Amino acid sequence: MRDITIVRLIPDSDHVDTVASWTYAEWGHLHPGATGESWREAFRRECGKGGVPSVFVAMQGNRPVGTAALMAEDMNSRRELSPWLASVFVLPEWRGWGIASALIRRVEEEAADSGFRQFYLYTPDQQGLYRRLGWQDHEELNYRGEAVTIMLRQLEA
Ligand SMILES: CC(C)(COP(=O)(O)OP(=O)(O)OC[C@H]1O[C@@H](n2cnc3c(N)ncnc32)[C@H](O)[C@@H]1OP(=O)(O)O)[C@@H](O)C(=O)NCCC(=O)NCCS
């Protein structure tokens, strides 16, 4: 996979601003009232030391090229479900090399090691990617004006 390593993102890392800017550009519009600064600080708080919350980055040398997170909440209307795989993003020029798959596997491992037996994600259009990785369709619904699928991953003990 082109010398990619998956590492935990710590809050004082130089890469926090870069990675937060990707996720703000991709999903910021779904959060009215969020600014680049408020987003970055909320993102920094998700960079926990282990378990929930955690953020991981795919590094090519010293350069971050993708990210994925384990979060307590990701959907206001389904607060009973927790935790969530969230913020899966790979830079466009690095797509199609299995980097998202490796990030997702790392988040699954983190959730399993934290004692969870299942966790969730929602996606408008990437169901195929997650199904290939063993995720199951859980519920179809409209969320923030979009048709999305909540998916469920069973984890090994
Ligand atoms: C969705 C996204 C994260 C996928 O990232 P990625 O690193 O390209 O994902 P992967 O490489 O693991 O898998 C994607 C595809 O590459 C294929 N692939 C995996 N490893 C490969 C390899 N070594 N060589 C070629 N192709 C490969 C996979 O089969 C998959 O095929 P598909 O195009 O039919 O889906 C990326 O496109 C992205 O950031 N999109 C914008 C944000 C987004 O939609 N995030 C998901 C929110 S739910």
PDBQT file of the ligand as one rigid body, heavy atoms in Angstrom, charges set to zero:
ROOT
HETATM    1  C1  LIG A 201     -14.796   6.825   0.319  1.00  0.00    +0.000 C 
HETATM    2  C2  LIG A 201     -13.273   6.995   0.445  1.00  0.00    +0.000 C 
HETATM    3  C3  LIG A 201     -12.941   7.240   1.910  1.00  0.00    +0.000 C 
HETATM    4  C4  LIG A 201     -12.592   5.707  -0.047  1.00  0.00    +0.000 C 
HETATM    5  O1  LIG A 201     -11.179   5.826   0.142  1.00  0.00    +0.000 OA
HETATM    6  P1  LIG A 201     -10.136   4.832  -0.574  1.00  0.00    +0.000 P 
HETATM    7  O2  LIG A 201      -8.849   4.928   0.148  1.00  0.00    +0.000 OA
HETATM    8  O3  LIG A 201     -10.150   5.080  -2.023  1.00  0.00    +0.000 OA
HETATM    9  O4  LIG A 201     -10.844   3.421  -0.246  1.00  0.00    +0.000 OA
HETATM   10  P2  LIG A 201     -10.223   1.986  -0.570  1.00  0.00    +0.000 P 
HETATM   11  O5  LIG A 201      -9.077   2.093  -1.513  1.00  0.00    +0.000 OA
HETATM   12  O6  LIG A 201     -10.022   1.298   0.717  1.00  0.00    +0.000 OA
HETATM   13  O7  LIG A 201     -11.437   1.308  -1.325  1.00  0.00    +0.000 OA
HETATM   14  C5  LIG A 201     -12.014   2.020  -2.406  1.00  0.00    +0.000 C 
HETATM   15  C6  LIG A 201     -11.909   1.260  -3.696  1.00  0.00    +0.000 C 
HETATM   16  O8  LIG A 201     -10.585   0.939  -4.044  1.00  0.00    +0.000 OA
HETATM   17  C7  LIG A 201     -10.470  -0.471  -4.278  1.00  0.00    +0.000 C 
HETATM   18  N1  LIG A 201      -9.149  -0.862  -3.815  1.00  0.00    +0.000 N 
HETATM   19  C8  LIG A 201      -8.792  -1.223  -2.570  1.00  0.00    +0.000 A 
HETATM   20  N2  LIG A 201      -7.485  -1.534  -2.543  1.00  0.00    +0.000 NA
HETATM   21  C9  LIG A 201      -7.002  -1.337  -3.806  1.00  0.00    +0.000 A 
HETATM   22  C10 LIG A 201      -5.726  -1.464  -4.401  1.00  0.00    +0.000 A 
HETATM   23  N3  LIG A 201      -4.667  -1.896  -3.704  1.00  0.00    +0.000 N 
HETATM   24  N4  LIG A 201      -5.599  -1.121  -5.706  1.00  0.00    +0.000 NA
HETATM   25  C11 LIG A 201      -6.661  -0.685  -6.401  1.00  0.00    +0.000 A 
HETATM   26  N5  LIG A 201      -7.896  -0.558  -5.888  1.00  0.00    +0.000 NA
HETATM   27  C12 LIG A 201      -8.060  -0.883  -4.607  1.00  0.00    +0.000 A 
HETATM   28  C13 LIG A 201     -11.554  -1.054  -3.469  1.00  0.00    +0.000 C 
HETATM   29  O9  LIG A 201     -11.979  -2.308  -3.974  1.00  0.00    +0.000 OA
HETATM   30  C14 LIG A 201     -12.642  -0.029  -3.650  1.00  0.00    +0.000 C 
HETATM   31  O10 LIG A 201     -13.297  -0.204  -4.886  1.00  0.00    +0.000 OA
HETATM   32  P3  LIG A 201     -14.579   0.622  -5.361  1.00  0.00    +0.000 P 
HETATM   33  O11 LIG A 201     -14.055   1.784  -6.121  1.00  0.00    +0.000 OA
HETATM   34  O12 LIG A 201     -15.342  -0.319  -6.224  1.00  0.00    +0.000 OA
HETATM   35  O13 LIG A 201     -15.322   1.056  -4.106  1.00  0.00    +0.000 OA
HETATM   36  C15 LIG A 201     -12.754   8.190  -0.418  1.00  0.00    +0.000 C 
HETATM   37  O14 LIG A 201     -13.240   8.049  -1.734  1.00  0.00    +0.000 OA
HETATM   38  C16 LIG A 201     -13.174   9.543   0.133  1.00  0.00    +0.000 C 
HETATM   39  O15 LIG A 201     -12.478  10.123   0.966  1.00  0.00    +0.000 OA
HETATM   40  N6  LIG A 201     -14.331  10.069  -0.341  1.00  0.00    +0.000 N 
HETATM   41  C17 LIG A 201     -14.853  11.351   0.135  1.00  0.00    +0.000 C 
HETATM   42  C18 LIG A 201     -15.350  11.254   1.576  1.00  0.00    +0.000 C 
HETATM   43  C19 LIG A 201     -16.349  10.131   1.774  1.00  0.00    +0.000 C 
HETATM   44  O16 LIG A 201     -17.264   9.910   0.995  1.00  0.00    +0.000 OA
HETATM   45  N7  LIG A 201     -16.158   9.407   2.910  1.00  0.00    +0.000 N 
HETATM   46  C20 LIG A 201     -17.024   8.298   3.294  1.00  0.00    +0.000 C 
HETATM   47  C21 LIG A 201     -18.126   8.828   4.117  1.00  0.00    +0.000 C 
HETATM   48  S1  LIG A 201     -19.260   7.536   4.595  1.00  0.00    +0.000 SA
ENDROOT
TORSDOF 0
